[in-house]
């Protein structure tokens, strides 16, 4: 397997080098924009620095392509899981449109052209961003808008900092690893939010309708409530070599038919294919595209997430402490997620890196239920061949423990092995 994996890795690397010029075409500059290549690495909220002069309507057409070569093994206590082979996964592809509509007004739209969960084209979402109010009157409320950004749309909401570093289907160029987190806090909902930035301080206040799948039908099971979320923190460059960021986020919804998508809003599917799929699921084609991560699906969800980020020269740390709970009427369950990743970037342009991540969750579905635990360990090495092309090789090991898994396919479950991923983004 190791010889085959090395051969495939070299073949893909040569192919990507040969096609790198395709991603280096001329693209118009967009105001207040996070570049969809290595230049966007470690960018969170878009800056309020007005570095691009508005000179008319512009359309920036971009895309992402990601392909994995997976070699994983898995088992559980009853030997009821499918055997995983070593081969390529279905490649992922995105189409991105970023439009400069007017001075300080931009629009973003992302379409999943191919993903694990939706092999057909599927609109992920989009939003309208206001960084200036000059469309009302030149200089209107300029002192306020120098610090404020207004975002409205149906797209991912700004809860936590992990969603800025995760793989969004084929846009995997910002993720140093192949997989996302065990509890993957990412959802696309109809929302509106206000971001405030001043002297390194950050504030976010938002509201969404709490729905991943939009509809207006009301029935006996409907208890639609709005979701409220926010963020407070700071992000400062402490001299030439040191950057420190610390944020705390919250999300809450008291309805029982909305608000439970926070960890299940990714239509792309998990990054590790067919893991924890049982033989019965394989024979009936009833397996989930989301196994390998965890979604408690609490109906009255309250969540907090704390994220430290520290970068000193080439050494980089990102962490998660997250606590989620269900309502008292729903059984009062709760889970805690802890994650830490340490990355060292080196080379003349920090184009090479290696690192590790440890991620755990632990909790109970109800106050009286048994405890369920999941742990994941990753080691990775990566290379940005150009700003638009990267390759990474990851080792992953994931284990399920605790009496909460008794009687399920996860009891005594584990998987481990290597995954190679190649990414192009522009």
PyMOL commands that set and color helices and strands:
alter all, ss='L'
color gray80, all
select helices_A, chain A and resi 2-18+20-24+38-40+142-145+162-164+279-284+328-330+403-405
alter helices_A, ss='H'
color red, helices_A
select strands_A, chain A and resi 58-75+86-88+92-102+105-114+122-130+148-156+188-198+201-208+227-237+242-252+302-312+315-325+332-346+352-366+372-384+389-401+414-425
alter strands_A, ss='S'
color yellow, strands_A
deselect
rebuild
show_as cartoon
